Amino acid sequence: MNVTTRNFPHAMLREIFEQPSAIAETLAAYADQATLREDVFLAARQALVGRDSILIAASGSSRHAGLAGEILFEDLAGIAVDVEYASEYIYRSTQTLKNPCFVVISQSGETADTSEALREAIARGSSTIAITNKPESSMAKLAACSLPTYAGVERAVPATKSFTTQLVVVSLLALYAARVRGRMTRAVVESHLDHLFHVPEAMEAALPRWEKQVSETTTALKDAESFLFLGRGVHYPMAREGALKLKESAYIQAEGYPTGELKHGPNALVSRNNPLVVLATCDPSAPDSVLRYEKTVNLVRDMHKQGAQILSVVTEGDTRVAELSDHAIEVPRAAEYISPLYEVVPLQLLAYFMATARGIDVDNPRNLVKAVVQE
């Protein structure tokens, strides 16, 4: 679909459809088809050298990108990671992670609490990296290393393309850290990059189908009172992001939980009017992913018997979870750490269509601004 010629009713929907090009442009800035660009990562290498841990500080959607980054850095690069709410970091004891590389993630690069956290980290002697959508922002200039995303201007308040490009930059930085720390061979890095470079084309092909499916699904869900979003491992941050999108766009109470936590309390909320959104993708080549998937199948089966209304996001060709769900959205087959880039997009569309069905100005939700520059 040609995004430039389509007349979109809202900036948010346009920006959802601009994600393939934004991801492609961000990838091109940091890598070619086979290798990471050493010149671009030179400052990042200096920030990471000699550091045994990473502390990520961010707020809102950016923090969800950080939570995904925590798993990527730990699993791929073997680096211990802590993720802080930026608004809490400056009040925390200085007895946090010793000698970390401090990474801030911010769309605007001007977020007040994240900027304050960055200044505090510099005062504590941490090396610093800023991931922002504005290379000329104050955070990008203040940090020792700036790794910008290339999403372009994002006019709608709910983050869409800025979020997925943050995921891309975090993924690339994790791959780079894994390479320089000797945790990955060049061939393995190339394999990961190859998967990432396939994302824009596959996402662009899937978007029209997702739009149609989610729009139709919203008809059945528009009167829901609240939602629970569930995900395991690297998919849990996407569940949280999906819940946040629904809250800020459609004014519907929603929460994101690790899938295994549902029966530890939240299940009391589940009913036909309080649906579940379950992230149930699977990478058959990754044993941990298969194990998580099997446990998710068991839970969905139990919730189906319980009478819950279930919207699932599954890997294309999957029938086991789909048959137990009221609604199922398929995403392309992908490696475990790549699939969040796909699965978050139908969640963005769900927030969009739930909002427009309720007559909400989705580009300008009440009480919210694009950049929180004052605490």
N, C-alpha and C positions, 0 to 999 in steps of 0.2 A: 504494500500500500504506500502511495506517495503522500507522506505527511505534509509536505509543503503545499500541496494543492487541496487537501481536504479541509472543509470548513468545520472545525471543532466547536462545539457549543461552550466549552470551558477550557481554560488554560490547563487545568489539571489533567484532563483527558488527553490534550495535545502532548503534554509532557510525559505522560505514561507511554504514548506511542513514539516519543523521541528517544526512548531509552536505548534501543539498538544502536542508533548513531552515536549517542553519548558514550556508551560503553566502548564502541569501536574506536572513537577518538581518544578516549582515555587509555585504552590498550596501546594504541599506536604511539602515544607519548612516552611509554615506558618500556616497550618491547617490540621486537619484530616477531615474525611467526615462530622463531626458534629460540631466541635468546633475549635475556633482559639487557637493557642498555646500561652498561657500567657507568657512563658519564652522568646519567640522570640520578643514579643511586649513590654517587660518591659521597655526598654529604650524609646520606642515611647510613652508609657504612661507618663513617666517622662517629656518628651518634650511637651506633650499636656496639662498636668495638669496646671490649672490656666490660660490657654490661651483662650481667647474668639474669636480668629480669626486665620486664616492661610494665609500666603503669600507664594505662589508658584512661584519660578523663574526657568525658563528653556528656551531652544532655540530649534528651528526646530521641529522635530517630538516629542521630549520630552515635548515641550510646549503644543502640542495638547493633550498629555496624561494629562498634568496639567489642561487644560481646561475641559476635561472630569471629572477630579478630583474635580474641582470647583463645578460642579453640584452634584456629589456624596456626597461630604462633606456637602454641604448646604442642600440637600434634605434628606439625610439619617441621618446625625449627627447633623444638625441644627447649623453648624459652619459657620460664615461668611468667605468667601474666596476671595482673590484678586490674579490674575495671572499676573505676570510681565514678560516682555521680560528680560532675565537675563542681556543682554547687556545694558539695560536701567536703571536697578535698582540702580546702584551705582550713577547715575546722578540725581535720583529723590530726591525731598525734603525729609528730615527726618520726615515730617508730613504725613507719610503714615500710614497704619494700626498700631494702638498702641499695643505694647506688643504681637506681633503675634508669633505663631510657624512658623518658616521659613523652607520651604521644597524645596530642590533643586532636580531636576530630570535630569539625564544625562546618556547617554549610556556608555560613556567611563569613566566618573568620573574625567576627566581631562580637560573638556571644559573650555577654558580660561575665557570667560565672566561669565560663571556660577560659576566657582571657585572664581572669584573676588566678585561676588554677595554674595556668602556664607561667605567670609571673612568680607565683609561689615556688613552682618547681625549679625555675631558674635560680631563685634565691637559695634553694636547698642544694644547688650544685648538680642537678640532673642534666644530662644531655637531652635535647628536645627535638621533636619532629612534629610538624603541623600538617594535617590533612584537611584542606579546605577547598571550597569551590571558587575561591577568589584569591589568585596568587598575589594580588596587591593588598590584601587585607592586613590588618595590624598583627594578627596571629602569625600569618605567613612570614611577615618581616621580623617578628620577635623571636621565633624559633630558630634554632641553628640549622634546621633542615626543613624545607617546604616541599611537600609532595601534593600538588594540586590535583583535583579532579577536573574533568573537562566536560561538565554537563551543560555549560552555557547558562544563560539567564533562566531562572526558575521563578515564574510569576505567582503560581498558586502557593498558598501557605503550606498545605500538606506536601511534605518532601516525597518525591518519586524518583526522578532521574538523578537527583543529587545523592540519594541514598544508595542506589545501585552502583553508581560510579565510586562511591566511598567503599563499597564492598570490593570492587575491582582493585582499587589502590591498596587496600588492606591485604588482599590476596597476593598481589604482586610483591608487596613488602615482605610478607611471610615467606614467599618463595625465595626472595633474595636473601633473607636471613638464613633460611635453611641451606642455601647454596654456600654462603660464605662461612657458615659454621661447620661445613662438611657433613651435613645431615642428608643431603641429596646429591646424587650424581647429576651431571649435565643432562643426561638422557631423561632422567625423571623430571627435571625442571622443564625440559622441552615438551614432555608429554602433558604436563599441567598447562603449559602455555597453549598448546594445541587445542586443548579442551576449551580454554577461555576464549580463544580466537573464533571458535565455532558458535559462541553464544549469540552475537548480534544477528547473524543470519537466521538461526533457529528461533530466536525470540521474535524477530520481525515476521516470520512465517506463522507463528502461533498467535500473535496478538489479535488478528481479526476473529479467530475462533474463540479465544478467551473472552473478547468483548461480547460476542453474541451469547455465549454460554452463561457468563456471569450476569448479564442483563436479564436473561430469562430466569435464572435462579433467584435473582432479587425479587421477582414477583412473588415467589413463595416465601421469602424471608422478610419482606419489608415491614411486617407487623411484629417482628421479634422484639422481645423486651431487653434482652442482653445476649452476649455471646461469650463463649470460652474458646480460645485459640490454643491448640496443643501442638507441641513439637518436641522432638528429642535431639540431643547433641547440637550440631550446628544449626539445626532447624528451629530450635527453641527461640533464639533471637528473632527469627522471622515470624514466629507466632506472636511474640511481643510487639513486633512492628505492625503486624496485621491488626492487632487489637488497638494500638495507638491510632492507626489510620482511621479506624471505624469511629473511635471516640471523637477525634478532632474534626472529622469530615461530616459524620452523620449524627453526632450527638447521642450515640448509643453506648451504654455502658458495656465495656468489653475488657477482658483480661487475658493475658498470655501466660500459659503454664507449661512446665515440662510435662509431657504426656503421662509419665508415671506418677505424677502428683495428683491426678484427677480424683482418685479414690481416697485421697487423704484430706477430704474436706469439700473441695469445690463441686464434687458430684451431687451434693445436696441441691445445687442450683439448677441442675440439668433437667429440662423438660422440653416439650414440643415448642414452647414459646421462648426457650433459652437454648438455642442450638449450639452444637459443637462444630468448630472448624478444625479439622485434623490434617496436619501435614504428614503424609504417609508415603513419601517417595523412597526409592531404594536403589542403591548401587550394588548390583549382584557381584561385582568384582571386589567389594570391600566387606570382609566378614563382620566387622562391627556394624556396618550399615544394615546388613542382612539381619543381624540379631535385633537391632532396634526396630526394624520393620516387622519382624515376627511378633515382637511384643506389642507393637502398635496394632497389628491385625487382631490379636487377642483382646485388646481393650475395645477396639471398634466393634467386635463381635458382642462383647458384653453390653456395650452401650446400645447396640441395635436391639438386643433382647430387652433392654430396659425401656425401650420406646423413645430414645432420644432422636432428635432431628439432627442429621449429620451431613455436613458438607466436607468432602475430602479432596485433598490435592494429591494426586497420585502420578506415578511414572507412566508414560504412555504404554498401553498394552496390559496394564495391571487390571485384573478383574476381581481379585479377592477382596480388597477394600471397597472397590466400587460397588460390588454387589450388596455390601452391607450398609451402603450410604444412600441417603435420599438424593444427594447431588454429588457428582464427582467431576473434577476438572483435571484433565491430563496435561502434564508438562513433559518436555522432551527428556529422553534418557540422558543422564549426565553423571559424571563422577560425583562422589559424595559431597565434596567441598565446592562444587560448581552449582549444584541444583538450587541452592538458596536464591541465586540470581533469577532463576526461572519462577520458583514457587511464590516469591513475594509479589510478582506482578498481578496474578489473579486476585491477591488480597488487596492490592491497591484499587483494582477495578471494582471489587466488592464494596469498598468504602465509597468509591465514587458513585456507583449506582444506588447504593442505599441512601446516600445523601441527596441525590437528585430526585429520587422517588419521594423524599420527604420535603421537597421544595426548598432545600438549603442552598445558599450561595457557596458552593464547594470551594471556590477559589479564595474566599474571604470568610472563613469560619468565625463565629462570634468569639470575642475575648482573646483572640490569638493574633500574633504578628509574625512576620517572616523571620525576623532576627530579634531575639530578646537581648536588647542592649542595656537594659536596666533591671537589676534584681528587685 
